[in-house]
């Protein structure tokens, strides 16, 4: 898709598809090439519905937030506009399309210079730049018909109010701290000011004489050096007093207290605050071993694709692979997320443990919950039908053939359907699933487990097709489809394993912590944790994980090679900082019904919490990786490692093929 087509899609879905209705604003966004204002290494993300880093700890705001702010100004074309926070110049360019004259102020010299060069090269002659403290405005050109501020301040600067013309409108994020604000519209009327809220936002802080003080900038950018914790405040002291130290994961009694608290829960959800931290994987493995050995849990289900995880399931259960489909499991980016030494060690333990069980019903299984394997799953469905019903296989091959052109890039299928270049395959893939399930009794008589695998692959295809179309309609829709699919798969597994079945889930905190306790709920997003809590109540025990500093396996951008990256110490306003200042290197903290009630009460007010996925952007960590949450409402337990280390990707040199069974699941 060309940049122009991407820009049209952005305007249609991210702006007009929400509440941006001003035709002049929509036309301005169509006219301005956002890719011209994005760092070269991020060009592929130019039209994503997200902020992007531009250097110096600053970010290019999410397109929707820019549009919402500018729409609220109500520009007609003959106004003089002041912008505070030039950044890359993108918003100024939009304003330049809508107003007569634009005056924009940027406090960082490097951004001012680069924006000036960029805007001059693009031919914007009605935009004037100044390198100065933006909280003081640009008095020489006042008054202004409209003022827009691209950073959040503790209050509306008086200097800007003074420079607003009668009848003028100002839009500015305002909040009591640097981490979250309310987008506020101020209208000057007859010597007074009318104030209106436009919704919650989180932008970079407004630094300056009438904003946040300069000395706070380092803390906002989170460049505190790791080391000795600060003198703990009352909440950190409380955490230190209530924490149960984790000193030796290999000790037999390491997780006894947690296992006792889990009790008779049907589901134990084990999270992670990054996708690439060794301590998280090792601790989840340690807890899972105890739950399987001592409590009879039936399976582990992870945030991985169904057919890939099924390769592990066959290996750990001692079964021969039931499919002849040739593929390399866990070869899709990010390969290190499951193809690592920590997971491999757990898989080897599970295989040895299972093979010692003469009753196969006592062998714990390993499954994947995710839906990205659309084409591998198609191959498995066809292979199954070729065995049991060749006539149905021919029909399925024709139906699934509508998706074949997109097998190397499923996301391109969603784009093609969206812009009308290709018809949706929704009907054919859902029909295929319905017909397969409709003959479940007939097929299951041949091989019940093999039918179950084929049916689940057919579900993956149907839901993935919807997902790849929905991902272009906004993050809430696609996110909800994916998490609902994972929860439905989890319920299917519990049902398959029979009454009293118990399962363990490994996923990111963002999937497992109850979404209702976080920013996600306000954005219309649900998650696996919320669905488990809603359906199973206290029968679902949710464990979150966190860390302050160390290293993590991640990439700077999607599809790029893995790097061992330094994790910046926690933000001053975050749960991470509270835990760090507690001064306990590693601990468990019970949150559901702590012996000291004040633990829950003191941690209940929402604070910042960090989430690092497979992408880590430390230069814009606050905007890219922090969200607001209430920890005790999100999790039943927190497991903390103050300093953590990156996972170790599997190495061929460490595992000579001659020593491995032919069925070794990672295909090395």
N, C-alpha and C positions, 0 to 999 in steps of 0.2 A: 504494500500500500504506500503510495507516495505521500510526502509531507502534506500536500494540499488535501488529499483524501483524509489523512489523519486529523488535520485541522477541522475539516467539515464534520467528521465523526465526533470530535471533542465538543464542538459547538452544539451539535444535535443532542448528544447524550448527557454530557457533563453540565451543560449550561441550560439550553432550552428544555432538556428533559427534566430539569429540576424546576427552579422558580425564577430563572432569568428570562424575562419576557420583553424587555426593552429591545426593540428591533435595531436601534442604533448601536447599542452595546454588542449585540450578537454580530452585527455587521463589522464592527471594529475588531472583534476577536477573529473573524474570518480573514480580515485584511492583514493582520500582523502575524508574521511567521515566528512562532515561539521558539523554533529550533535555532534561530539566529541569536537567542539570548541564553542559550544553555551551553555549559562547558562541552567541549568536543567529545569527551568520553561518555557523556550522558545523552547523546543525540537520540538514541533509540527510545529514550524515555520522555522525550520532549512533550508528548501529548498525553502522558499518563495523568490520572486523576490524583496527583500527589505533589507535595513540594519537592524541590530538587536543590542540592547544595550548589553554591556558586563561589565558594571560597571565603576565607576570612571569617569562618564560623557563621556565615549568612546563608540564606536560602531564597530561592525563587518560589513564591507562594503558589499553592494549589490554584489552578485556573478558576475554579468555582469561587474561591474566596476573593480573588481579584475582581471577578465579575460582580459578585454580590456587593462589594464595597463601592464599585464604580456605578452600578445601577442605582444605588441609594442616593447618589449625588444628583440624579435627575438632570443630567447635562443636555442642553439643547443645541449648542454649537458656538455660542458667542461669549462663553465664560473665560475668565482668568482663573486657573486652577493651580493650587500649591500641592505638591506631593512631598511627603516627608519619608525618606528612605528610598533612594533611587535603585539600589541593588544593581541588578544587571541591566535595568532600563526597560524591561518588558512592560510593566504597568504604565510607565511614562509614555511608551509608544502607543498603547491603547488610548490613553488620555489625549495624546496628540491627534488621534483620529476623531475625537469627540469634542474637543474644546478649541477656542481660538488661540490661547497661549497657555503653556504649561511651564511652571517653575518648580524644579525638583531639587531637593537638598539631600546630600549624602555625607555622613560624618567620616566615612573611610575613604582616604585618598585613592587607594588602589581601585576601588569600585567606581568612584567618580570618574577617574581617568578612562577606565575601560568602557564604561557606559557612554561617555562623551564620544569616544572614537566610534563605537558601534552605532549610535544614533545619527551621527553625522554621515557615516558611510551609507546608512539606510535612507538618508534624505529628509530627516525630521528637522525642519528649520524653525518650527514654532515651539521647540523644547529647549529650555535654558537650565543649565546645571550649575550648582554651587557646592563646593566642599566646605561644609560647616556643620555646626550643631543644629540638627533639624528640629529639636524641641523649641528652639527660639524662632523658627520660621525663617522668612526672608522679608523683613519689614520694608525694605526699599520699594518693593513692588506691590505691597498691600494697599487696599483690602482685596481679598479674594472672594470670588463667588462660590468657590468650593475648595475644600481641603480634604485630602485623604492621607492617612498615616498607615504605613505598612509594617509597624511594629507596635508591641503592646506596652503601654505605660501604666503607672500606678494611678494616674488621674489624667484628665484632659489638661494639657499645658495652658496656662493663662496666656502665654505669648501667642498661641494659635487662636485662642478665643478672641483676643484683641485684634487679630488680623483678618477675622471673618467679617465679610460685608453684611449689612442688613439683608435679611432673607437668605443669607448664605447657608450652605450645608457642609458639615464636617463629618467624616466617618473615621473612627479611631478605635482600636481594641483597648479596653481598659480592664484592669484586674488588680487584685491585692498582692499578687506575686508575679514573678517572671514566667510562670509555667502555664497559666491559662488565663483567658480574658473573655470579656463579653464585647462583641463587635457593637459599637455604640454610634448612633447617628445623633448629631447635635445640630439644631436649626436655630439661627439667630432671628428673633422676632421682637420688634419694638423694645430694644434694649434688654430683652430677656433671652433665655435659651430654653428650647424644648428638647428633651432627651428621650430617645427611643432605642430599645434593644433590638438587635438584629440576630442574636443567637451567640452561642459559645464558640470560641475559636482558640487556637494556640499558635501564636506567632513569636518570632524572635523578640527580645526585649528592646524597648525604646530607651537607648542610652543617651544621657545628656543632662544639661543643667536643670531642666524641668521634667526629666524622666527618671530612669533608674541611674544611680550614681556610677561613675566610671569604674570604681574599685570592685563593683559586683560582677563586672563582665567576665573575669576569669572563672568565677564560680559558675556562671551561666554556661560557659563553654566547657565546663567540666575538665579542667586540666590540673586538678589537685593530684599531686604525686601520691601514689600508694605508700602506705607505711603505717606508723603508729596511729591508732584511732585518736580522734579528738576527745577531750574530756566529755564523757557521756552526759547528755541531757536526761531529764526524768524518764522519757519513753525508752531511750537506749539502756538506761540502768534497769528498767523493768524487763526489757528483753533479756539482758544478761542474767538477771536473777531467775527468770522462768525458763531459759534455754536449757535443753538437754544436750551436752557436748557430744559430738561425734568424733571419736578419737581413732578408732580402728574399724574400718568397714568389714574387715575379714574376721573380726571377733564373732563368736557364736551368739553373743548377747547384744550385738551392735544395734539391732532394730527391734529388740524385744518389746520395748514400750510402745512403739508404733504399731506393731502387729496386734498387741492387746487392744489398743484404741480402735483399730480397724474392726475388730470383733467379727460379727457375722455379715458384714457388708457384702452385697452381691458383686459390686464393681469397685475396684481401686484404680483411680486415675492418677498416674504419675507424670508430672509435667517436666518442664525445663524452660529456663528463661533464655536459652540460646539453643541453636541446633548443632553446636559444635564444641561442647564442653565435656571433657573426659569424666570429671567427677559426677556429672548428672547421669551419664550412661552407666557408670559403675555402680552408683547408688541405686538406680532403678533396678539393675540386675540383682543387686544384693537383696533388696526388698522382695523382688519377684521370686527369687530362689526360696526365701523363707515362706512366702505365701503358697507356693507350689508344694514344698516339702511338708510344711506343718499344717496348712489349712486346706489343702486339696483343691487349689484353684485349677481350673480346667484349661485356660489358654491365656496367651499374651497377644494383644492386638495393638499394632503400631501404626504410626502415621507414614505408611508406605503403601505402594501399589499392591493390589491383590495377587496378581500372578507372580510377582517377584517374591513376595513373602511366602507364597505357597511353595516355592522351591525350598525355602528354609523349613517349612512345615513338614514336607516329605522327608527331609534329611533328619530332623530331630525326632520324628516319630518312627524312623526306621523303615518307612515305606519307599518302594521304588517310585520314581517319578511317574505319574499317571498320564502325562501328556508328552507327545513327541515334538511339540512346538519348540523350535530352536530360537533362543534369544539369550542375551547376557543380562542376568538380573542386576538391578541396582546400577545400571550404566547410565541412567538419565541424570542430568544435573539436578541436585548436587550429589555426586557420587559418594562423598565422604560421610553423608548423613547416616547411612546404614552400613556401607562397606568400610567398616573401621575395626580396629583391633578390639575395642571394647565390646561391640556387638558380637564379633566373632567368638570371643571368650565365653560370652553368655550362651551362644548357640552351641558351642562344644559342650558346655556343662549340661545344657538341656538334653542334648543327644545322649550323653553318657547316663544321665539320670533316667531318661525314658527307656532306654534299652535294657535297664536293670528291672523294669516293670514287666512281669510276664503277662499281666492283664493289660491289653492295649488300651482299654477304657481309662486306665489310670495314667496314661501318657499325656502330658501337657502339650498343647498345640501352639502354633505360632501363625498369626494371620496379619494381613494388611487391610487397612480401612480406607485407603485413598482411592481416587478415581482418575488419575492422570494416564492410566495405561489403556486408553481406548483401543488402540490398534493391536497391542499384544493380547488384550482380552478378546477382540474379534477373532484372532487366530485360534485362541483356545476354544471358543464356542464352535467354530467351524470344524476344528479337529475332533471335538466330542461328537458332533452330529454326523460327521463322516463315519464314525464307528457305529452309532446306534440307529441312525435314520438317514441314509444317503439322500432320499428324496427331500427331506427337510433341509439337509445341508445345501442342496442345489438352490433352494429358495432363499436360504439365509445368505448364501454367497452373492446372489443377485441383489438382495436388499442392502447388505453391508457394502456392496460395491459402490454405492453412491458416496461413501466416505473415503474410498481408496485414494483419490487424488491428493488427499490432505494428510496422508499417513506420516510424513516426515515433519509436518508442522500443523498439529491440530488447531492451534490458535488461529491459523490462517483460514480454517474452515469457518470459524465464528465470524471473522471479518467479512468473508465473502458473502455469507448469508445476510449479515447486517446491512451491507451496502447494496444488496439486491443482485449480486453477481452470481449467486448460486442458491438453489432451492434448499430449504431446511430438510434434513433427513429425520426429523423427529418422529414422524408417523411410522416410517419403516423400522426404525430401531425399537420403538416401543411395541409395535406389532410383533416383532421378533421375540421380544422378552415375554409378551403376553402368551404367545403360542407355545413357547418353551415351557413356561410355568403351567400352562393348561394341560400339558402332557406329563406332568411331574410323576404321577403314579406309574404310568407306563415306563418312562425312562428310568425312574429310580429303582425299579425291580432289577434292572441290569446291573447297576452299580450306584448305590445311593450317594456315596461320597463323591464319585465322579460327576454325578448329576448336580450335586450341590455346588461343586466348583464351577461347572459350566453355567449354571443359573446365576451365580454371583458375578461371573464375568459378563453375562448379558446385562445384568443390572448396571455394572460399571459402564458399559457402552452407552446404555440409554441415558444415564445420569451425566456422563462425561459430555455427551452430545449437547445436552441442555446447558451444562456448565460453560463449554467453550462459546456458546452463543451468548449466555448471560454475562460473561466476564466483560463485555463491552457496554453493558447497561449500568454499570456502577458496582462498586465494591460490595455493597450490602447484598445484592441479589446473588452474585456468584459465590460470595463467602457462605451465605446461608444454604445454597444448594450443596456446596461441598460438605459443610459440617452436618447437614441433615443426612446426606448420603453416608457419612462415617457413622453417625448414630444409628441409622437404620441397619447398617451392616453389623454393628455391635449387637443390636437386638436380635438379628438373624442368627448370630453365633450363639447367643445365650439360648435361643429356642432350639437350635440344632443339638446343643449339648444336653438338653433335657432339663427337667425340673431340678431346681437347686443349683444350677450351673453358676459358676463364679468366674469372672474375667478380670484381667489386668490390662490397662491401657497405657501406652507410652505415646504422648504427644506433647506439643509445645504448650506452655502455660496459656497462650492466647486461645487455644482450642479447649483446654480442660478447665481453666478457672471460670467460674460462673460469670457469663457475659453481663448479667444484670448488675453486677457490682463494678462495672468498668465503663469507659467511654463508648464501648462497642454498642451498648444498649441504646444510647442516644442516637447513634448512627443507623439504627434499625437492624443491627447484626445480632444473631444468636450464635451459640456454639455448642459443642458436644457437652461441655460441663453443665450448661444451663439445661439442656435437654435431659441429661442424666439426673440432675437434681429435681427437675419437674416430674419426671416419670418414676424415679426410684427413691426420692427423698433422702433420708439418712442412710439408705441402702447403697448409696454411692459415696465413697470416701475420696476426697480430692486433695492431692498433695502438690503444692507448688514448690518450685526450686528457684534459688536466686544466688547471685554472686556480686561482689563489688569490683574486683579488678583481676587481672591476669592475662591469659591469652585465650583466643577462640579461633576455631577453624571456620572461615567464612570467605566470601568473595566481595569485592567492591561493587560489582554489578552482575546482573543475571547472566549466566553462561560463562563467566570468566573463571580462570583457575583459582583453586583454593589457596588461601594464604593463612599463615598463623599471624593473627592480628592482635595488637594490644587492646585490651578492654579498658576503657577509661573508668576511673573511680566514679562512684555513684554521685548523682546530682544532690546538692545540699537539701533540696526539698523532697527527697525520695525516700521510700522504704529502704532502698539499698544503703543510703547514708545512715539511717537509724540502726540497721543491722551491723554495719561496719563499726560504728561508734560503740556498739555493745562490747566489742573487744574479744569475742569468742571466735576462734578460727573456723569452726564448723559446728553446726548444731541443728537440732530439731526443735520446732516451736509449735506446741499444740494450740490451735485457734478455735476449735469448735466449742469445747467446754473446758477451758483451762481451769486449773485449780485456783488460780488467782483471776477473778472476774475482771480486774482492771486491765489485764493484758489485752483482752478483747476490746474493752471500752476505749483504751488509749490508742489502739491501732485502727479503730473503726473509721475515724474521719478520713475522707479520700486524700491520697497523696500520689505523687508521681511513682510510677513503676516502669522498669525497663524491659523491653522485649527485643532481642536480637535473633533474627531468623538466619537464613543462609546468606543474606546480604547484610553487611555491616558498614555504616558510614559514620565513623567517629567525628568527622568534621562538622556534621550537622546532627549530632546525637540527640540533642533535646527535641528537635522537630521530627527526626526520623525514627526514634526508638523509644520515646517515652509516652506514656498515656496515664490517665488518672484512674485510680482504682481504690476500692476499700478492701484491704487484704483479708480481714476475717470473714467478709461476705463472699469473697472470691474462692478461698481455700479453707479446708479443715485443718491443714498442717502446712508449715513452711520448713523446707530443708535448705540450709544456708552453707555456702562455702565462701569465705571472705576472699581468698585467692584461688583461682581455678586455672585449668590448663586445657589446651586444645586437644581434641580427639586425635588419635593416631590412625591415619588412613591405612588400609591394608597394603602390605608390600609383598610382591611376589618373592622377593629375596628371603623373606622371613618364613615363607611356607612353601618349601619345595614340593612340586606337584606329585612326586613319587610317594610322599608321605600322606597324601590325601585320598579319601575314598572317591570313587568315580562320581558320586552324587554330591560332592561338596557344593554347597548352595551358592557361593559367590562366583562360580564359574571362572576361577583363576587358572 
